[in-house]
Amino acid sequence: MSPLRHRYMLHSAALLAVSLASLLPIRLHADTGLASVPLPVSGTDTSQVYTFREASPGGTGKIYLGREISRVMSHAGASWLDRPARENEEQPQLLVNNLPLRPTDVVGDIGAGTGYFSFRISPLIPQGRCLAVDVQPEMIDILRQRIDERGVRNVVPILGSPTNPNLPESGVDLALMVDAYHEFFHPREMMTAIVQALKPGGLVVLVEYRGEDRAITRHPLHKMTQDQAIREMAAVGLRWKETRDILPQQHFMVFEKPQLLQKN
């Protein structure tokens, strides 16, 4: 057998294994006991960006730059996002207060879920908009209901796809991702689309539980190290600006889109 055919057969076997894994019943989220959704393998993964292996507990078996991608928490866990204990665990208002926002900014809240952060950001950008993106239609329905209940007009729900947040090109000043990026099933494609949506000089604020800290009792796939985050953001042309040590358990990492972004 030729080396080329051997590699092809190994790759095909890996794809089949992951595809079969996606047919398994919904599993429980490792940290909360809530359901998580296995996402299917897309036919667009034909490059050498990703590799595949047998999925670990809570994982997908899909590897990006050395990191196994986590499974996605289902909309069935929406109430967990709004849990009262989150105030002390994560200090979300401190996070929002440290976002470098101007009143006219357009913010993309990627993986917005129930709008937990979108509605906190809204008053800080009275002449701007918060584009609340989620890939689950059920989350978008919750967002729309809460927008109507609260009478908030500068939070705009957007149904994204696993590869594209469907944001306006060069129309976003800041993209925020809180405990969401590690679940992106197509991180390279999704981040490429986010970078395209950023204005030149626009910022990405990436908030993830600190992977370097063993005292943080999150599932390992739901944490990220700073080095890993910098590596993955650099892969789409984002420059690391700073990491602020302000939150109890999470990295607050700031990345910038260069004024002139070179295409790969």
WOTA-V430000 format. One line per field, one symbol per residue. phi: phi as a letter, one per 30 degrees, with the letter a starting at -180 (. if undefined). psi: psi as a letter, one per 40 degrees, with the letter a starting at -180 (. if undefined). burial: 1 if it has 24 or more other C-alpha atoms within 12 Angstrom, else 0. Layout:
BEGIN
phi = ???
psi = ???
burial = ???
END
This chain:
BEGIN
phi = .dedddddddddddddddddddcddeccddcciddbcdcddddddcdcdcbbadddeicciccbhicddddcddddcedddceeddeddchdddeddcddccecdcccccididiecedddeddbdccbccccbccedddddeddddddcidccccdbdccdcadhcddhccdbccbchbedcddbdddddddddddddeidcccccbedddcdddcdeedcbbdddddddddddcjdcdcabcdccdbcdcccbbddebdddd
psi = hidddddddddddddddddddeeiihihhddeeiiihhiihieegeaediiiihhiheieehhhfehhhiihhieeeddddehdeddddegddddddehgiideihhhghfdbeedddddddeegdeaihhhhiehdddddddddddddefheehhhhhiieehefihhfehdhhhhhfddeehdgdddddddddddiiheiihhhhihheeheehfihdeeiiidddddddddeeeihhdihhgeideiighhiihidhhhi.
burial = 000000000000011001101100001010100001111110001000011111100111111100111111111111001000000001010011011110001111111111111111111110011111111100111111001000011111111111111110011111111111111111111111111111111111111111100000011111111101110111111111001000111111111111000000
END
